[in-house]
Amino acid sequence: MTSGTELTPTRRSRRQDVSIRPAIRTATPARPVQRVPRWSRRRSVMGVFAAFAAVGFAAAYIGPAGLAMTQASAGEPVAVSLYASSLGDVQSIAGDPAAGPVEADDLGRGGYSVFVKPKPTPTVEPKATSKGGGWRPPFVTPDPGTAQGIAYDMVLARGWGDDQFACLVALWNKESGWRVNAYNASSGAYGIPQSLPGSKMATAGADWETNPATQITWGLGYIGGRYGSPCGAWDHSQRVGWY
């Protein structure tokens, strides 16, 4: 038989049980303590100074236009422009109100004249002829008593010069070689001027078949009436091959 003290279990405190019970859960790591930064007095002073400096620079940059906009925002809306802000600098003419409005000076535009430089007239170069290129033969003094000598005197009597005689010599050299009895069988032309037909020269004389003076007289009349001069007949002959 046991004593009562032995049968009665000994009561342990809850605190003791906890200390004896083995730790099953792992301990939770402690969180780091966050420190709240403190705003120093020096930083606050620098921030206030920077704010005042920004306001000062903005006011200096905006100038009168910004001031006008600030004033306009307080009252009625006012359109601010560079033109409106410069109206105070406009110069005006002060006059007597009783004398009426001041008229502007007349510029006198009616007294001016406009000079336009004329365009030069283009010089038209003479076109060269298709045959011979407008070449004119030189003058050669003829032998007296020959057919050319007789023609030279008649040319001067008509008022033509040596240049016209040179054209006549070249023309009839080409047509007949200055032969009185030159005859073209294909066309029927005859004589020094190659009259077609030869009987036309009868108007200058009945001896038209043998007399060079008669043939030359008729030939110069024909040239003057149709071409104006021996050089005119020569140029035509150079272009088309005949006169």
Secondary structure, 3 states (H helix, E strand, C coil): CCCHHHHCCCCCCHHHHHHHCCCCCCCCCCCCCCCCCCCCHHHHHHHHHHHHHHHHHHHHHHHHHHHHHHHHHHCCCCCCCHHHHCHHHCCCCCCCHHHCCCCCCCCCHHHCCCCCCCCCCCCCCCCCCCCHHHCCCCCCCCCCCCHHHHHHHHHHHCCCCHHHHHHHHHHHHHHCCCCCCCECCCCCCECCCCECCHHHHHHCCCCCCCCHHHHHHHHHHHHHHHCCCHHHHHHHHHHHCCC
